[in-house]
Amino acid sequence: MIRGATEEAVLAASERAVGALQPLVRANVIGGVDSPSHLLPSVATQRSRQAAIPPSGELGTRLSQAVQGLPLRAERRAASSKTPRRRAPRGRCNWRTSKAPRPAWPSPAC
């Protein structure tokens, strides 16, 4: 069990624990790891993922190259290549506005 002074500290610690356990998963010593951070990554992880999204022009170019030769209509590619809005990282209290399923762990009212 991972404990921490804040929700963010627990999420960050769970991400580190998952990383430390991955060699055991790859070696088939354990079947897998389940963690709250799979559903709700730490703010630092969310921000790094957002920062990795390329600008619209570059995103469109990459997408066009990736689907070249595949049966995907051009108008669908154009809609998919728009840079997503940069949002504030998701937290337990603003999870309800997400389309993702709600976390299963108990949490106090927000």
MARLUMNU-885198 format. One record per residue (C-alpha): x, z, y; residue number from 1; residue in one letter. Coordinates in Angstrom, 1 decimal. Layout:
BEGIN
<pt px="X" pz="Z" py="Y" num="NUM" residuo="A"/>
...
This chain:
BEGIN
<pt px="0.0" pz="0.0" py="0.0" num="1" residuo="M"/>
<pt px="1.3" pz="-0.9" py="3.4" num="2" residuo="I"/>
<pt px="0.7" pz="1.5" py="6.3" num="3" residuo="R"/>
<pt px="1.4" pz="1.2" py="10.0" num="4" residuo="G"/>
<pt px="0.6" pz="2.7" py="13.3" num="5" residuo="A"/>
<pt px="-1.4" pz="-0.3" py="14.5" num="6" residuo="T"/>
<pt px="-3.3" pz="-3.2" py="12.9" num="7" residuo="E"/>
<pt px="-0.6" pz="-5.6" py="14.1" num="8" residuo="E"/>
<pt px="2.1" pz="-3.5" py="12.5" num="9" residuo="A"/>
<pt px="0.3" pz="-3.6" py="9.2" num="10" residuo="V"/>
<pt px="-0.2" pz="-7.3" py="9.4" num="11" residuo="L"/>
<pt px="3.5" pz="-7.9" py="10.2" num="12" residuo="A"/>
<pt px="4.6" pz="-5.6" py="7.4" num="13" residuo="A"/>
<pt px="2.2" pz="-7.4" py="4.9" num="14" residuo="S"/>
<pt px="3.7" pz="-10.7" py="5.9" num="15" residuo="E"/>
<pt px="7.2" pz="-9.4" py="5.2" num="16" residuo="R"/>
<pt px="6.1" pz="-7.9" py="1.9" num="17" residuo="A"/>
<pt px="4.5" pz="-11.3" py="0.8" num="18" residuo="V"/>
<pt px="7.8" pz="-13.0" py="1.7" num="19" residuo="G"/>
<pt px="9.8" pz="-10.5" py="-0.3" num="20" residuo="A"/>
<pt px="7.5" pz="-10.9" py="-3.3" num="21" residuo="L"/>
<pt px="7.6" pz="-14.7" py="-3.3" num="22" residuo="Q"/>
<pt px="10.7" pz="-14.9" py="-5.5" num="23" residuo="P"/>
<pt px="8.8" pz="-13.0" py="-8.2" num="24" residuo="L"/>
<pt px="5.9" pz="-15.4" py="-7.9" num="25" residuo="V"/>
<pt px="8.2" pz="-18.4" py="-8.2" num="26" residuo="R"/>
<pt px="9.8" pz="-16.9" py="-11.3" num="27" residuo="A"/>
<pt px="6.4" pz="-16.2" py="-12.9" num="28" residuo="N"/>
<pt px="7.1" pz="-12.5" py="-13.0" num="29" residuo="V"/>
<pt px="3.9" pz="-11.8" py="-11.1" num="30" residuo="I"/>
<pt px="0.9" pz="-14.2" py="-10.8" num="31" residuo="G"/>
<pt px="0.6" pz="-14.0" py="-7.1" num="32" residuo="G"/>
<pt px="0.2" pz="-11.9" py="-4.0" num="33" residuo="V"/>
<pt px="-3.0" pz="-11.2" py="-2.0" num="34" residuo="D"/>
<pt px="-2.6" pz="-9.8" py="1.5" num="35" residuo="S"/>
<pt px="-4.8" pz="-9.3" py="4.6" num="36" residuo="P"/>
<pt px="-2.3" pz="-11.4" py="6.5" num="37" residuo="S"/>
<pt px="-3.4" pz="-14.4" py="4.4" num="38" residuo="H"/>
<pt px="-6.8" pz="-14.2" py="6.2" num="39" residuo="L"/>
<pt px="-5.6" pz="-12.8" py="9.5" num="40" residuo="L"/>
<pt px="-2.0" pz="-13.5" py="10.3" num="41" residuo="P"/>
<pt px="-0.1" pz="-11.3" py="12.8" num="42" residuo="S"/>
<pt px="-0.2" pz="-12.4" py="16.5" num="43" residuo="V"/>
<pt px="3.4" pz="-13.4" py="16.2" num="44" residuo="A"/>
<pt px="2.7" pz="-15.8" py="13.3" num="45" residuo="T"/>
<pt px="-0.4" pz="-17.2" py="15.0" num="46" residuo="Q"/>
<pt px="1.6" pz="-17.9" py="18.2" num="47" residuo="R"/>
<pt px="4.5" pz="-19.5" py="16.3" num="48" residuo="S"/>
<pt px="2.0" pz="-21.8" py="14.5" num="49" residuo="R"/>
<pt px="0.4" pz="-22.7" py="17.8" num="50" residuo="Q"/>
<pt px="3.8" pz="-23.5" py="19.3" num="51" residuo="A"/>
<pt px="4.6" pz="-25.8" py="16.4" num="52" residuo="A"/>
<pt px="1.6" pz="-28.1" py="17.2" num="53" residuo="I"/>
<pt px="3.1" pz="-31.2" py="18.9" num="54" residuo="P"/>
<pt px="1.6" pz="-32.7" py="22.1" num="55" residuo="P"/>
<pt px="-1.2" pz="-35.2" py="21.7" num="56" residuo="S"/>
<pt px="0.9" pz="-38.3" py="21.9" num="57" residuo="G"/>
<pt px="3.4" pz="-37.2" py="19.3" num="58" residuo="E"/>
<pt px="0.6" pz="-35.8" py="17.1" num="59" residuo="L"/>
<pt px="-1.2" pz="-39.2" py="17.2" num="60" residuo="G"/>
<pt px="2.0" pz="-41.0" py="16.3" num="61" residuo="T"/>
<pt px="2.8" pz="-38.7" py="13.4" num="62" residuo="R"/>
<pt px="-0.8" pz="-39.0" py="12.1" num="63" residuo="L"/>
<pt px="-0.7" pz="-42.8" py="12.3" num="64" residuo="S"/>
<pt px="2.5" pz="-42.9" py="10.3" num="65" residuo="Q"/>
<pt px="1.3" pz="-40.4" py="7.7" num="66" residuo="A"/>
<pt px="-2.0" pz="-42.3" py="7.0" num="67" residuo="V"/>
<pt px="-0.5" pz="-45.8" py="7.2" num="68" residuo="Q"/>
<pt px="-1.9" pz="-47.8" py="4.3" num="69" residuo="G"/>
<pt px="-4.6" pz="-45.3" py="3.5" num="70" residuo="L"/>
<pt px="-8.3" pz="-46.2" py="3.8" num="71" residuo="P"/>
<pt px="-9.0" pz="-44.2" py="7.0" num="72" residuo="L"/>
<pt px="-10.8" pz="-45.8" py="9.9" num="73" residuo="R"/>
<pt px="-8.9" pz="-45.9" py="13.2" num="74" residuo="A"/>
<pt px="-11.6" pz="-44.0" py="15.2" num="75" residuo="E"/>
<pt px="-11.4" pz="-41.1" py="12.8" num="76" residuo="R"/>
<pt px="-7.6" pz="-41.0" py="13.2" num="77" residuo="R"/>
<pt px="-8.0" pz="-41.0" py="17.0" num="78" residuo="A"/>
<pt px="-10.4" pz="-38.0" py="16.9" num="79" residuo="A"/>
<pt px="-8.0" pz="-36.1" py="14.6" num="80" residuo="S"/>
<pt px="-5.0" pz="-36.7" py="16.7" num="81" residuo="S"/>
<pt px="-6.2" pz="-34.8" py="19.8" num="82" residuo="K"/>
<pt px="-4.2" pz="-31.6" py="20.4" num="83" residuo="T"/>
<pt px="-6.3" pz="-28.6" py="19.5" num="84" residuo="P"/>
<pt px="-7.1" pz="-26.2" py="22.2" num="85" residuo="R"/>
<pt px="-4.7" pz="-23.4" py="22.5" num="86" residuo="R"/>
<pt px="-6.6" pz="-20.2" py="21.8" num="87" residuo="R"/>
<pt px="-5.8" pz="-16.6" py="22.0" num="88" residuo="A"/>
<pt px="-4.7" pz="-15.3" py="18.6" num="89" residuo="P"/>
<pt px="-7.5" pz="-14.1" py="16.4" num="90" residuo="R"/>
<pt px="-7.9" pz="-10.4" py="15.8" num="91" residuo="G"/>
<pt px="-10.2" pz="-8.2" py="13.8" num="92" residuo="R"/>
<pt px="-12.6" pz="-7.8" py="16.7" num="93" residuo="C"/>
<pt px="-12.9" pz="-11.5" py="17.6" num="94" residuo="N"/>
<pt px="-13.0" pz="-12.7" py="14.0" num="95" residuo="W"/>
<pt px="-16.8" pz="-13.2" py="14.1" num="96" residuo="R"/>
<pt px="-16.5" pz="-16.2" py="16.4" num="97" residuo="T"/>
<pt px="-14.4" pz="-17.9" py="13.8" num="98" residuo="S"/>
<pt px="-15.8" pz="-20.3" py="11.2" num="99" residuo="K"/>
<pt px="-13.6" pz="-18.6" py="8.6" num="100" residuo="A"/>
<pt px="-15.0" pz="-16.0" py="6.2" num="101" residuo="P"/>
<pt px="-15.0" pz="-12.4" py="7.4" num="102" residuo="R"/>
<pt px="-12.2" pz="-10.2" py="6.1" num="103" residuo="P"/>
<pt px="-13.3" pz="-8.0" py="3.2" num="104" residuo="A"/>
<pt px="-11.4" pz="-4.9" py="4.1" num="105" residuo="W"/>
<pt px="-13.2" pz="-2.1" py="5.9" num="106" residuo="P"/>
<pt px="-12.8" pz="-1.9" py="9.6" num="107" residuo="S"/>
<pt px="-14.2" pz="0.3" py="12.4" num="108" residuo="P"/>
<pt px="-16.7" pz="-1.2" py="14.8" num="109" residuo="A"/>
<pt px="-15.1" pz="-3.1" py="17.6" num="110" residuo="C"/>
